[in-house]
């Protein structure tokens, strides 16, 4: 399984994987996991 590439720039989380269509999830401040579909504004620990 490839790792996910991610960065936060200006409060916006962007992520990708080497395998197109592979689901990515993220969570903020130990909250619920959310499906990543496109760059999203975040605030806190991701």
N, C-alpha and C positions, 0 to 999 in steps of 0.2 A: 504494500500500500504506500503510495507516495505521500510525502508530507504536504501540508498546505502552506503556500506562500501568502503572507499577509503583512499589511502595513497600515498605520494610522497616520494620516497627513491632514493637518488642519481640522482634526476632530472627525474625519471621515475614514471608516474602515473599508479597505479594499482587500479582496482575497481571491486566490485562484489555485488550481491544481494542474498537474501535468496531464491528467485524464479528463477530457471534456465531459461534462455531465455528471461528474462525481459530486454527490451532495456535500455541502460544507455547512457546518453549524457553528454558532458562536454564542457567547453569553457575556453579560455585563454585570460586574459586581456580584458574582456567584449567583445570579438570577437564573431564570429558566433558559434552556437552550433554545435558540431560534435558528430557523433556516436562513442561510445567506443566499440571496438571489441577485443582489446588486450592491454597489457601494452604499453604505449606510452611515448616518451620523451617530456617533457614540460619545458617551461622557462617562468616565469612570474606568475601572480596571476591566480589560477585555481578555 
